[in-house]
Amino acid sequence: MSRPYVLLSAAVSLDGYLDDTGPDRLLLSSPADFDRVDEVRASVDAILIGAGTIRADNPRLLVNSEERRAARVTAGKPPYPLKVTVSGSGELDPAANFWHTGGAKVLYTTDKGAERAAELLGPTADVVPLGPALDWRRLLEHLRSVYGVKRLMVEGGGRIHTQLLQEGLADEVQLVLAPLFVGDPDAPRLFGPGGYQGGRLRLVESRRIEDVVLMRYEPTAPGTGLSAVAADHHWLALACELAAQCPPSPTAFSVGAVVVAADGTELARGHSREAGDPVVHAEEAALAKIAPDDPRLPSATVYTSLEPCTHRASRPAPCARLILDAGVGRVVTAWREPDTFVEAADGTGMLTAAGVDVVVLGEHEDRAKAPNRHLLA
């Protein structure tokens, strides 16, 4: 991926609060869960918190277990993950624990905030301006390309969690529910109001840890238009997995496809040469399982490991035409069709000319090519 895998981590009261309004931080997790959080920290490349959390809680943000730090070093990593914070103003306390514990630090800010942060922090941290305003996509891409961050843990606050979810940039939510109530309307909540993606999140795990409950969720709703969200990567990865299930062929590509409704409901899946049909294509196999008058099709997304075909000898309708006939308005693919069997194939061009939004997520290309290596030599 061009950005890290983004994991949101938080603990809340039964009535949805991150903290109370007292002078000391409200401890919501149990001792065993604090150890679990330490384990997650040790597994990631970077940990991010907002400037507000630094001001309110003055955290050190460390991997506390000596054994886990040693394991990181053995694996060729620094003992502590990169510590990241975000501040539009650059107004940060240079005496805060964040700057004086652990390993390397980086601050993302605005052009104006960078000037102020440089005065306050000096060489304590890398200061990265993102332009006149904070831009989460640019921030995440910079973390991946410059610092090599593949896995990012976000520990708050609520405003940052809200923004990342609303922009479709959170790959996973790890939420711990604590058995107490706060009840103070002035206390901070985990998620704020605003426009979130529709649909239900997928429950990946639920686990009792002493007196708290851990719940892990993944978003399922596809993006809209040409903007890719975290769920798009999940569904396209599934299409690539399906491609790997295809019976190999010397004369046709192995392709996987998934059709997903706007609310994240999987409508159908298929792969090349499915069910013993030697000429069926992935998109064709998937679309055949959906009623043509299904009202969810126009707002659905087709995920396919290879760009939909525009020419085929085995059947009259190529997959790009089948997608257009189904009324689907969005396609996400990993790989443009090479000239192996059809010269200058351009399924993307055919679809976009008809008004379909086509998103190519090239970071999945290697996985899509893997079951087709024998055709590409």
N, C-alpha and C positions, 0 to 999 in steps of 0.2 A: 504494500500500500504506500501511497505517497505521503501518508500521515501515520502517526502511531495508532495502535489499538488503544482506545480511550475507555478506561474503567472508572466509573463514578463510585465513590465509597462514602457512606454516611451512616450515622446512627440517629434514630429519632424516637421521641416518646410516642405513646399510643395515640396522642392527639396531634402528632405531626410536627413537633418542635425539635429544633437542633440544640437548643440551650434554653436556659431561663434568663432572667434579667439581673441575677445576682452578680456580685463582684468576681466570683470564682467560676471556672468552667464547670458545667453540669456533666458529671460522668454518667453516660448512658450505657456504655458497653460493660460487660462483665470481664473479670480478669482473663478468662479463657478467650474471650473475643478480642481483647487487646493483643493477646499473643497471636491470634489468627491475622489481625491487621499487620502485625510485625512481619509475619510470614509473607503476606501479600506484598508489602513494601520491599522485602528482599527479592521478590520475583520480578520486579519491574525495572525499567531503565531510568525512569524519572517520576517524581512526585510533584504535583502542582497544587498550590493553595492560593487564594486571593489575598490581596493586601489587607482586606478587612479582617480576615482570619488571623493574620500576623498581629494586627493591632489588638484584636479582642482576646486572643488566647496565648500569644507569644510562644508558639510551639517550637520545639527543636526539630521535629520531623526526621527522626533517625530510624535506622534498623537497630534495635536494642540488643538482639541476640548476637553474642560473639560468634557462635557456631554458624549462624546464617551469614554474617559478614565474611567469615573465613571461607565459606562455600562460594560466595561471590568472587572472592579473590582467586580461588582455585579455578573458577570458570573463566578467568581472565577479565573480570569486571572490577571496577573500583569497589571498595567496601560499602560505600553508601551510594544510592541512586542520586542522579542529578536532582537538585532542588530548584523548582521553578515557581515564580510568582508573577502576578499580573497587576499592574497599577496604571491607570490612565494618567494620573497626576504626577507620578514619580515621588510623591511625598511618603517616605518610608523612614522608620526609625532605624538609624544605623547601629543602634545598640541592641536590637532585637536578637533573640536566640537564633532565629532563622539564619542569620548571616555568619554566626560564629561557631556553629556546630556542623558536623557532617562534612560532606565533600564539596564539589563544585556547585555554584549557584548561578542562576540566570534570571534576569528581570525583563519581562516584555512590557513595553509601554508605548506611549505616543511620541511623536517627534518633540513636542513640548515637554512631556514628562521626562524624556531622556536627559535633557539638559539639567533638570532639577535632581534627578537620580544620580547623575555623574558627580554632582557637587556633594551629595550626601554620602554616597556609598564608596566613591573612589574605586580602587581595584578589588573591592570585596566581591563583586559579582560582574558577570557579563551583562551589559545593558543593551537591549535590542529594541530600537524604535520600529514600530510597525506602520508609521505614517501618521496622518492627522487624527486617526481614530483606531481603536483596537479592532483587530480582525482575527477571529478565531481560526479560520481556515488557513490564513497565512501563518499564524503562530504555529499551528500543528505541523504544517509542511516544513517550516523552518526547523522545528525540533527534530524532525526525521532526517532532513537533508544535511543539516549542519552538525547536530549533536548525535545523530545515529539512534535516536530514541524510537524503538519499535513498540514499546508497551508503556503507557502513561497511566499512572494512578492519580485521580483527582480527589482531594479530600476537602474541598469546599472553598468558600462557603456556599450558601444556598443560591446566591445570585449566579455564581459561576456554573453550578449544576443546572440551574434553570436555562441559562443561555446555551450551554452545550446540548442539552436535550432539545430545545426549541429549534436549534440549527441542524438537528439530525446528526450530530457529531459524536454522540455517546454510543459506544459499542456494547456496553454492559453497565448495569446498575447493581451494585452490591449494597443492599439496604438491611440494616439491623434494627429490629423493633424492640424497644425496651419497655418493661412492664411498669410504666409510671406515667402520670399526667403532669403537664406544665400549666396549662390553662391561662397563661398570661398573654393577652392580645399583643403586647409590645415585644414579646420574645421572638427570636428569629425562627422562621420556618424553612424547611428544606427546599420546597419548590414554590415559586411565585406565580402570579397570574401571567397570562399571555397565550400566544398561539403555539400549541404543541401539535406534533403529528397525530393523526387519528389512529385508531386501532388499538388493540390490546398488545401488551408486551408479552413475550414468551417467558414462562417460568422455567429457568434452567435448573435451579436447585433450591430447596428449602431445608434448613437444618437447625435443630435446637442446640444452643451453646449455653450451658447453664440456664440462666433464667431469661435469656434473650433468644430471638429467632433471626437467623440469617436468611434472606431471600435474594436470589440472584435472577435478574431479568435481562432479556435482550430485546431491543426494539424490533418490530417486524414490518412496519409500514414502509413501502417504497418511497423514494423521493418523487418529486414532481419536475417536469420539464427536464432541463439539462443538468440540474444540480443533483449530485450524488450524495446520499446519506449513508449512515452506517449500515442500515438494513440492506441497501443495495449490494454491499460487499458480501454480506452473509448469503443472500440468495444466489449471487453469481458464483460464489464458492461452491454452493450446492450443485449448480449446473455443471461446474467443472468436475465434481465428484461423480455425477451421473455419466459424464463423458467417459470416465475411466471404466465404467461398467459395460461399455459397448463391446460386442464381439468384434475383434479386429478385422479389418478389410484392406485388401491391397488397392481397391478402387474407389473408396469413399472415406470421408472423414468420420471420426468418432466425436459426436457432439451430444451435449446434455442441455435440456431446457426446462425451465420452471415458469409457470404463469401464476402471478400473484396479484390479488385484488388490492385496491387502494388502502384498505384497512389492515393489510398484512396477512390476509387469509390465503393460504396456498390453494389455488383452484385446480392445478394439475401439473404433472411433471412427465417427462418422456426422454428417451435417448435414441440414438441412431440404432437401427436394426432391432428395435424392441420387439419382444414376443415372437422372435423367429422370422419377422418380416425382413427380408434382405435389403429392401430398398426404402423403408420408411425413414424419414428424417426426424430429428428430435423435436423441433417445433411442431411439425405435423402430428407426431404421436401425442404431444401434450394437448394441442388445441382440439384434437378429435375427441378428447375425454370431457369437453365442456360443451354444454348446449349452446348452439349458435345464437340463441336469443337471451343468453344470460346477461342481465342488465349490468353486471360488474365488468364485463369485457372492455367497454370503451375507456374506463379509467384504470384498467389493469396495466401491469408491466410484464413483458416477456423477457426473461433472463435466458440467454443462450451463450454457451461457451465459444461459439464461432458465429461470426456475422451471418445473418440469414441469407440463404442462397437466392440468386435471381435467375438461374438457369439450371435445369435438370433434365436428364434424358429418360429417367425411369417413370415420371408421372407428369401430367400436364401443368400442375401449379407449383411453382417454386415456393419456398417458405416465406419469402418477403411478401408474395401475393397472398398467401394464406393469412398472414398477420393483418394485412390491409383489409381483406374480406371479413375478418373477424371484428374489425373496428377497433383494434387495440391501438392506443395512442402513444405508447412509450416502450422502447426496447433498450435493454442494457446488455452489452456484449463484452467479451474479453479480447477478441482477436479478429482482425479483418481477414477476410478470405484470401489466401494466396492464389497464385496462378496455376496451382498444381493440376487442376482438372478443368477449370474455366478461366480463360484469360480475361483480365480486367473486370473480374466480378465486382459488383458494387451494390450489395444489398443495402448498405447505409444510404447511398445516394437515392436508390429507388424509394426507400421509406421516407427519408426527409423531404423528397420532392412531393410526397403525398401528405405532408404535414405531421409525420410521426417524429417524436423526439427520440434520437438515438444517442446513447451515452456509451462511450468506449472506455472501459476501466482496464487500461493496459497492464496494471500491476498484477492482473490475474492471467496474463497471456501465457506465461510458462506452464502454469497448471493446465490451461486449455490445450496447449500443444503436446503435453506429455504423452497422451495415448495416441498421438499422431506422428511420433518421431520417425517411424518407418516410412512415412510418406514425404518427409521433408529433407531427406538425406540428399 
